[in-house]
Amino acid sequence: MKTIKKYLVYFIALNLIILGFDKFFVFIPEACSLMTDGPKNLLYSIGVIEIVLGLFLFFGKFIKPILILVILLMLWAIYAHISVDTTDYGGAIFMGIVALIPLIIPEQKTTLA
């Protein structure tokens, strides 16, 4: 389980870094509809937050609090999509669920025999 948890954290970290850079360079075709409708300063701020959270996860720093922040960020993204009446919030739902999985996998206790 520890290996699965580690790979999930790396998966989340890489996704956050890629999505963060996408806010600046728009290399993912037909990405988020909020990128065309939303204010650019807000999107750049979210991009920086995603990159920083991804780097912290990638280097293994503050994993549990960062995963909670990722879930909150994805909940905010879902709310933002619903409030402007767009329907492309599937990615935020997916990332929120994937970020929740390492938090609910129980820690393995080592016993000394």
Sequence and secondary structure as in RCSB ss.txt:
>XXXX:A:sequence
MKTIKKYLVYFIALNLIILGFDKFFVFIPEACSLMTDGPKNLLYSIGVIEIVLGLFLFFGKFIKPILILVILLML
WAIYAHISVDTTDYGGAIFMGIVALIPLIIPEQKTTLA
>XXXX:A:secstr
 HHHHHHHHHHHHHHHHHHHHHHHH  STT  THHHHS HHHHHHHHHHHHHHHHHHHTTSSHHHHHHHHHHHHH
HHHHHHHHTT    HHHHHHHHHHHHHHHS        
